[in-house]
Amino acid sequence: MDKVKASPADTVRDIRAGASIAVAGFGVAHRFPSSLIVALREQGTSGPTVYCNGLGQPGTPTAHLLAENKQIARLVTCFSARPGIVSEAERQIRAGTLELELVPQGTLMERMRAGGAGIPAFYTPAGVGTAIAGGKDVRYFDGRPFVLERAITTDFAFVRAHRADARGNLQLRGGSRNFNVSFAKAAAVTIAEVDEIVPVGGIPPEEVDLPGVFVSRVVRSTVQLDVQNLPMRPSRSAGSAREYGGKPGLTRAEMARRTAALLPDGATVNLGAGLPTLVSDFVGDRPVTLHSENGMLNYGPIIRDDSFDPDVHDAGGYFVGLRPGASFFDSVTSFEIARSGRLDAVVLGAYQVSARGDLANWTLPTMTGGGIGGAMDLAVGAKKVIALLEHTGSAGQAKLVERCEFELTAPACVDAVVTDLALLSRTRGGFRLDEVARGFTAEEVRVLTAMPLTVADDVRIMQDRW
């Protein structure tokens, strides 16, 4: 059967109002099926339910085009809002014209995987003790709580691949596997946009990443993002430092460097989006294996020139290098690694950390929805959780607090905190101040901290510990 179609418009012609569509793509701009999205926008199909990790960067050929054209009726996603940006989708959610369901990234992948496998529901530890678990069945297995989640199937899936043949066999490339496999399996009709179409047999069997039985239509890509200028998540310079009482704390790079030194040799470690991505610059040649939830193991530092590979990037969307022995896989496998206890540590950014180790890092009161991403799965699955954040907010508000005011990512999960002023460890009695930045005293740090602290007998200097 020849599944190749003449144009993106031909592939989406039968998508009617109210259809459900899973749209692949990672972060703000990586490997979205842009040609299919543009074709659906031009067709004007109204009222679909869109399932995605995130809609992508406004103003680019990502799924956000559909929101900007006011075509989406319901959005099921891991990212509905990002700090500092009020998108068209967020405005519609606030106005009540776009229905929103927020889902942890690993849960979304597993719901799709289950739908494709004919499994109606499953229990997961992600979301326990948070707003995500509200109204859902919670059961205990071996003394641990789990949340019931329903499988997802969709009418259509838009996926992006490197190569395809006429039978629909797909070859994916690098870290761009992410959501494509699970989304394709959950859909009644999967449409694959590809860079190249080869004759049947042109993809060696061992290089087929998704068999054609899961793919209904194939079309050559006609709309490309500008890879050289992919939008990156806004971030201050790694060399910048916040001042406290006229004295600078650690720079963002120094915070990352101190965190890297906490990672033991032989560890497998996930680095979350935002500030934690900088930690990869300081692992060096140590035997520490970095894991990224978009589907990579054993990557290296951020690449800041034009030598990058567009399909090799970390969870924050930054292009990175690969170390010998690196491997790629899809996001289902990535979250199997995360939830199964195979991560020795995870480094996550945070808006707040409470005295009992609660983590809040996915939404602020100024945001509509938020960005859960993979943090809920990572926080409950890793053996150690390290929170990496500036000690106070830009207006001086405390981030280390008695109780979190913001929605929780996971309760009582944080084991250590690294800030630009201090290193704290959680003990049975609460957090203990172990180190301070050079030029600061333990008392100065305590004044800027809104949670109770004990102080180590021998408080050390952070800059002396890397």
C-alpha positions as CSV (number, residue, x, y, z in Angstrom):
1,M,0.0,0.0,0.0
2,D,1.4,3.4,-1.0
3,K,0.7,5.8,1.9
4,V,2.5,8.8,0.3
5,K,0.3,11.9,-0.3
6,A,0.9,14.7,-2.7
7,S,0.7,17.6,-0.2
8,P,0.0,18.4,3.4
9,A,-3.4,19.8,2.4
10,D,-4.3,16.4,0.9
11,T,-3.4,14.7,4.2
12,V,-5.6,16.8,6.4
13,R,-8.6,17.2,4.1
14,D,-10.8,14.8,6.0
15,I,-10.2,16.3,9.5
16,R,-13.6,17.7,10.4
17,A,-14.7,20.1,13.2
18,G,-14.4,18.6,16.7
19,A,-11.8,16.0,15.8
20,S,-9.2,15.1,18.4
21,I,-5.6,15.5,17.2
22,A,-2.3,14.7,19.0
23,V,0.4,17.1,17.8
24,A,4.1,16.1,18.4
25,G,6.9,18.6,18.9
26,F,9.1,19.4,21.8
27,G,9.7,22.6,23.8
28,V,9.1,25.9,22.1
29,A,10.2,24.9,18.6
30,H,11.8,21.5,18.2
31,R,10.6,19.3,15.3
32,F,7.0,20.3,15.2
33,P,5.0,18.9,12.2
34,S,4.9,22.4,10.9
35,S,3.6,21.6,7.4
36,L,0.6,19.7,8.7
37,I,-0.1,22.5,11.3
38,V,-0.1,25.2,8.6
39,A,-2.3,23.0,6.3
40,L,-4.9,22.6,9.1
41,R,-4.8,26.3,9.8
42,E,-5.4,27.1,6.2
43,Q,-8.2,24.6,6.0
44,G,-9.8,26.3,9.0
45,T,-11.0,23.2,10.8
46,S,-12.7,24.4,13.9
47,G,-13.2,23.0,17.4
48,P,-10.6,20.3,17.6
49,T,-9.3,18.9,20.9
50,V,-5.5,19.2,20.7
51,Y,-3.2,17.0,22.7
52,C,0.5,18.1,22.9
53,N,3.4,18.7,25.2
54,G,3.1,22.4,24.5
55,L,1.8,24.6,21.7
56,G,5.3,25.9,21.0
57,Q,6.6,29.4,20.4
58,P,4.0,32.1,19.4
59,G,4.6,33.5,15.9
60,T,6.4,30.4,14.5
61,P,4.9,27.4,12.6
62,T,4.2,25.4,15.7
63,A,0.9,24.3,17.1
64,H,0.4,27.8,18.5
65,L,-0.7,28.8,15.0
66,L,-4.0,26.9,15.7
67,A,-4.5,28.9,18.9
68,E,-3.7,32.2,17.2
69,N,-6.3,31.3,14.6
70,K,-8.8,30.5,17.4
71,Q,-9.3,27.0,16.1
72,I,-8.8,25.0,19.3
73,A,-11.8,24.2,21.6
74,R,-10.0,22.1,24.1
75,L,-6.3,21.8,25.0
76,V,-4.7,18.8,26.8
77,T,-1.1,19.7,27.5
78,C,1.9,19.8,29.8
79,F,2.6,23.5,29.2
80,S,-0.2,26.1,28.9
81,A,1.8,29.1,30.1
82,R,5.5,30.1,30.5
83,P,6.9,32.8,32.8
84,G,7.0,36.3,31.3
85,I,4.9,35.4,28.2
86,V,1.1,35.8,27.9
87,S,0.3,33.9,24.7
88,E,-2.9,34.0,22.7
89,A,-3.8,30.5,24.0
90,E,-3.4,31.8,27.6
91,R,-5.7,34.8,26.8
92,Q,-8.4,32.4,25.4
93,I,-8.1,30.2,28.5
94,R,-8.6,33.2,30.8
95,A,-11.6,34.3,28.7
96,G,-13.2,30.8,29.0
97,T,-13.2,30.2,25.2
98,L,-10.5,27.5,25.4
99,E,-10.9,24.6,27.8
100,L,-7.7,23.4,29.4
101,E,-6.5,20.2,31.0
102,L,-3.0,20.1,32.4
103,V,-1.2,16.8,32.5
104,P,2.3,15.8,33.7
105,Q,4.5,15.0,30.8
106,G,5.2,11.4,31.8
107,T,1.5,10.8,32.5
108,L,0.6,12.2,29.0
109,M,3.0,9.8,27.4
110,E,1.8,6.9,29.4
111,R,-1.9,7.7,28.7
112,M,-1.1,7.7,25.0
113,R,1.0,4.5,25.3
114,A,-1.9,2.8,27.1
115,G,-4.4,4.0,24.6
116,G,-2.3,2.6,21.8
117,A,-1.9,-0.7,23.7
118,G,-5.6,-1.1,24.4
119,I,-5.2,-0.6,28.1
120,P,-8.0,1.6,29.5
121,A,-6.4,3.0,32.6
122,F,-3.4,2.7,35.0
123,Y,-2.1,4.0,38.3
124,T,0.9,6.4,38.6
125,P,2.7,8.0,41.5
126,A,3.0,11.3,39.6
127,G,0.7,13.9,40.9
128,V,0.0,12.4,44.3
129,G,-0.6,15.1,46.9
130,T,-1.1,17.8,44.2
131,A,-3.9,19.5,42.5
132,I,-3.5,17.2,39.5
133,A,-4.9,14.3,41.7
134,G,-8.0,16.2,42.6
135,G,-11.2,14.2,42.0
136,K,-9.2,11.1,40.9
137,D,-9.2,7.7,42.5
138,V,-6.1,7.2,44.7
139,R,-5.1,3.7,45.8
140,Y,-2.3,2.3,47.8
141,F,0.1,-0.4,46.5
142,D,2.7,-1.7,48.9
143,G,2.0,1.2,51.2
144,R,2.5,3.9,48.5
145,P,-0.3,6.1,47.0
146,F,-1.0,6.1,43.2
147,V,-3.4,8.1,41.1
148,L,-5.7,6.5,38.5
149,E,-5.3,8.0,35.0
150,R,-7.4,7.1,32.0
151,A,-5.9,6.2,28.6
152,I,-6.1,8.5,25.6
153,T,-6.9,7.6,22.0
154,T,-7.3,10.3,19.3
155,D,-8.8,10.6,15.9
156,F,-5.6,11.9,14.3
157,A,-1.9,12.3,15.2
158,F,0.5,14.7,13.5
159,V,4.1,13.4,13.9
160,R,7.5,14.4,12.5
161,A,10.1,12.0,11.3
162,H,13.4,12.0,9.4
163,R,12.6,9.4,6.7
164,A,9.7,7.4,5.5
165,D,9.0,4.8,2.8
166,A,5.8,4.3,0.9
167,R,4.6,1.6,3.5
168,G,4.8,4.2,6.2
169,N,7.8,2.9,8.0
170,L,9.5,5.8,9.8
171,Q,13.1,6.5,10.8
172,L,13.4,9.1,13.6
173,R,16.6,11.0,14.4
174,G,18.4,11.7,17.6
175,G,16.5,13.2,20.4
176,S,13.5,14.0,18.2
177,R,11.8,10.6,18.9
178,N,10.2,12.1,22.1
179,F,6.4,12.0,21.7
180,N,6.1,10.7,18.1
181,V,5.9,7.0,18.9
182,S,3.3,7.1,21.6
183,F,1.2,9.7,19.8
184,A,1.2,7.7,16.6
185,K,0.1,4.5,18.4
186,A,-2.8,6.2,20.1
187,A,-4.3,7.6,16.9
188,A,-6.8,6.1,14.6
189,V,-5.1,8.0,11.7
190,T,-1.5,8.9,12.0
191,I,0.0,11.4,9.5
192,A,3.7,11.6,9.3
193,E,5.6,14.7,8.0
194,V,9.1,13.7,6.9
195,D,12.3,15.2,5.5
196,E,12.8,12.5,2.9
197,I,10.7,9.7,1.3
198,V,12.7,6.7,0.2
199,P,11.8,3.6,-1.8
200,V,10.4,0.6,0.2
201,G,13.5,-1.2,1.5
202,G,15.4,2.1,1.7
203,I,15.3,2.1,5.5
204,P,17.1,-1.0,6.8
205,P,14.7,-3.0,9.1
206,E,16.9,-2.5,12.1
207,E,16.6,1.3,11.6
208,V,12.8,1.5,11.5
209,D,11.8,3.3,14.6
210,L,8.1,3.1,14.0
211,P,6.6,0.4,11.8
212,G,4.2,1.4,9.1
213,V,1.3,-0.4,10.7
214,F,1.0,2.6,13.0
215,V,1.2,5.2,10.1
216,S,-1.7,6.0,7.8
217,R,-0.3,8.7,5.6
218,V,3.1,10.2,4.7
219,V,3.9,13.6,3.2
220,R,7.1,15.5,2.5
221,S,7.7,18.5,4.7
222,T,7.1,21.9,3.0
223,V,7.4,24.3,5.9
224,Q,10.7,24.4,7.9
225,L,11.6,26.3,11.0
226,D,14.8,28.4,10.9
227,V,17.1,25.9,12.7
228,Q,19.9,28.4,13.1
229,N,17.6,30.8,15.0
230,L,15.4,28.5,17.0
231,P,13.8,30.5,19.8
232,M,15.3,29.6,23.2
233,R,13.6,29.9,26.6
234,P,14.4,33.4,28.1
235,S,17.3,33.2,30.5
236,R,19.7,35.7,32.1
237,S,23.4,35.4,31.4
238,A,25.1,32.5,33.2
239,G,27.6,35.1,34.5
240,S,25.0,37.3,36.2
241,A,24.6,37.4,40.0
242,R,21.9,38.8,42.2
243,E,23.0,41.2,45.0
244,Y,22.0,41.0,48.6
245,G,22.7,44.0,50.8
246,G,25.1,45.3,48.2
247,K,27.0,42.0,48.0
248,P,26.8,39.6,45.0
249,G,25.8,36.0,45.5
250,L,27.0,33.2,43.3
251,T,26.5,33.7,39.6
252,R,24.2,31.3,37.9
253,A,27.2,29.4,36.4
254,E,28.7,29.1,39.9
255,M,25.4,27.7,41.3
256,A,25.4,25.1,38.5
257,R,29.1,24.3,39.2
258,R,28.4,23.8,42.9
259,T,25.5,21.5,42.0
260,A,27.6,19.5,39.6
261,A,30.1,18.8,42.4
262,L,27.3,17.2,44.4
263,L,26.7,14.5,41.8
264,P,28.5,11.3,42.7
265,D,30.6,9.4,40.2
266,G,28.7,6.6,38.5
267,A,25.3,8.5,39.0
268,T,22.6,8.8,36.4
269,V,21.1,12.3,36.7
270,N,18.3,14.2,35.1
271,L,18.7,18.0,34.7
272,G,15.4,19.9,34.5
273,A,14.7,22.8,32.3
274,G,15.8,26.4,33.1
275,L,18.7,27.0,35.5
276,P,19.5,23.2,36.0
277,T,20.5,22.9,32.3
278,L,23.7,24.8,33.1
279,V,24.9,21.9,35.3
280,S,25.9,20.0,32.1
281,D,28.6,22.5,31.5
282,F,30.4,21.4,34.7
283,V,30.2,17.6,34.6
284,G,33.4,17.5,32.5
285,D,34.7,14.0,31.9
286,R,33.5,12.6,35.2
287,P,31.6,9.3,35.0
288,V,28.2,11.0,35.4
289,T,25.4,10.0,32.9
290,L,23.0,12.8,32.1
291,H,19.4,11.9,31.3
292,S,17.0,14.1,29.4
293,E,13.2,13.4,29.3
294,N,13.0,14.1,25.6
295,G,14.9,10.8,25.2
296,M,18.7,10.9,25.7
297,L,21.3,9.4,27.9
298,N,24.9,10.5,28.3
299,Y,24.9,14.0,26.8
300,G,27.4,16.7,27.4
301,P,27.7,20.5,27.7
302,I,25.6,23.1,25.9
303,I,26.8,24.0,22.4
304,R,26.8,27.8,22.0
305,D,28.1,28.1,18.4
306,D,26.8,26.8,15.1
307,S,28.3,23.3,15.4
308,F,25.1,21.9,17.0
309,D,23.0,19.0,15.7
310,P,19.3,20.2,15.5
311,D,18.1,16.8,16.8
312,V,20.4,16.8,19.9
313,H,19.1,19.0,22.6
314,D,18.3,18.9,26.3
315,A,15.0,19.2,28.2
316,G,15.3,23.0,28.1
317,G,15.7,23.0,24.4
318,Y,19.4,23.9,24.4
319,F,21.6,22.1,21.9
320,V,24.1,19.8,23.6
321,G,27.0,17.6,22.7
322,L,27.1,13.8,23.0
323,R,29.5,11.7,25.0
324,P,30.7,8.2,24.0
325,G,28.1,5.6,24.7
326,A,25.2,8.0,24.3
327,S,21.8,6.6,23.4
328,F,18.4,7.9,22.1
329,F,14.9,6.7,22.8
330,D,11.3,7.9,23.0
331,S,9.7,9.7,25.9
332,V,7.8,6.6,27.1
333,T,11.2,5.0,27.7
334,S,12.6,8.1,29.2
335,F,9.8,8.3,31.8
336,E,10.2,4.5,32.5
337,I,13.8,5.4,33.5
338,A,12.5,8.3,35.7
339,R,9.7,6.5,37.6
340,S,11.4,3.2,38.0
341,G,14.1,4.5,40.4
342,R,16.9,4.3,37.9
343,L,17.7,8.0,38.4
344,D,20.2,8.6,41.2
345,A,19.4,12.3,41.3
346,V,17.3,15.0,39.6
347,V,18.1,18.7,39.6
348,L,15.0,20.8,39.3
349,G,14.3,24.5,39.4
350,A,11.8,25.8,41.9
351,Y,9.6,28.8,42.7
352,Q,9.3,27.7,46.4
353,V,10.6,24.9,48.7
354,S,8.9,24.3,52.0
355,A,10.3,23.4,55.4
356,R,9.2,19.8,55.0
357,G,10.7,19.5,51.5
358,D,7.6,20.3,49.4
359,L,8.5,21.4,45.9
360,A,6.5,24.1,43.9
361,N,7.9,24.7,40.4
362,W,5.2,24.7,37.8
363,T,2.9,27.6,38.2
364,L,2.7,31.1,39.7
365,P,-0.5,33.1,40.6
366,T,0.1,35.3,37.5
367,M,0.0,32.4,35.1
368,T,-3.1,30.7,33.7
369,G,-2.4,27.0,34.1
370,G,1.4,26.6,33.9
371,G,4.2,24.3,32.8
372,I,4.2,21.0,34.6
373,G,6.6,19.3,32.1
374,G,8.2,16.2,33.5
375,A,8.9,17.5,37.0
376,M,6.1,15.5,38.8
377,D,7.4,12.2,37.4
378,L,11.0,13.1,38.1
379,A,10.4,14.3,41.6
380,V,8.6,11.0,42.7
381,G,11.0,8.7,40.8
382,A,14.5,9.9,41.6
383,K,16.5,8.7,44.6
384,K,17.6,12.3,45.4
385,V,16.0,15.6,44.5
386,I,18.1,18.7,44.4
387,A,16.4,22.1,44.1
388,L,18.4,24.7,42.3
389,L,17.1,28.3,42.7
390,E,18.0,31.8,43.6
391,H,17.6,32.4,47.3
392,T,14.9,35.1,47.0
393,G,12.8,36.5,44.2
394,S,13.6,39.6,42.2
395,A,11.5,41.7,44.7
396,G,13.2,40.1,47.7
397,Q,10.4,37.6,48.4
398,A,11.4,34.4,50.2
399,K,11.5,31.2,48.1
400,L,12.5,29.0,51.0
401,V,9.4,29.1,53.1
402,E,7.6,27.5,56.0
403,R,4.7,26.3,53.7
404,C,4.5,26.6,49.9
405,E,1.9,29.2,48.7
406,F,2.0,27.9,45.2
407,E,0.6,24.7,43.7
408,L,2.8,21.7,44.6
409,T,4.8,19.6,42.2
410,A,5.4,16.9,44.8
411,P,5.2,16.8,48.6
412,A,8.2,16.2,50.8
413,C,10.6,15.3,47.9
414,V,13.5,17.8,48.1
415,D,16.6,16.4,49.7
416,A,19.0,19.3,49.1
417,V,18.8,23.0,48.1
418,V,21.4,24.9,46.2
419,T,20.9,28.7,46.0
420,D,23.2,31.6,45.2
421,L,23.8,32.1,48.9
422,A,23.7,28.6,50.5
423,L,23.7,24.8,50.4
424,L,21.1,23.2,52.6
425,S,20.4,19.6,53.4
426,R,17.2,18.1,54.6
427,T,17.4,16.1,57.8
428,R,14.8,14.5,60.1
429,G,14.5,17.8,61.9
430,G,14.2,20.0,58.8
431,F,16.8,21.8,56.6
432,R,20.3,22.4,57.8
433,L,22.6,25.2,56.5
434,D,25.8,23.5,55.5
435,E,27.5,26.1,53.3
436,V,27.3,29.8,52.5
437,A,28.6,31.9,49.6
438,R,31.9,33.7,50.2
439,G,31.3,37.1,51.9
440,F,28.1,36.0,53.7
441,T,27.5,34.7,57.2
442,A,25.1,32.0,58.3
443,E,23.1,34.7,60.1
444,E,22.7,36.8,56.9
445,V,21.4,33.7,55.1
446,R,19.0,32.9,57.9
447,V,17.5,36.4,57.8
448,L,16.7,35.9,54.1
449,T,15.2,32.5,54.7
450,A,11.5,32.1,55.7
451,M,11.8,28.4,56.8
452,P,13.3,27.3,60.1
453,L,17.0,26.3,59.8
454,T,19.5,24.5,61.9
455,V,23.1,25.5,61.3
456,A,25.9,22.9,60.8
457,D,28.7,23.0,63.4
458,D,31.2,23.7,60.6
459,V,29.6,26.0,58.0
460,R,31.8,25.9,54.9
461,I,32.3,28.2,51.9
462,M,30.5,27.1,48.7
463,Q,33.3,28.3,46.4
464,D,35.8,26.0,48.2
465,R,33.7,22.9,47.6
466,W,34.0,22.4,43.8
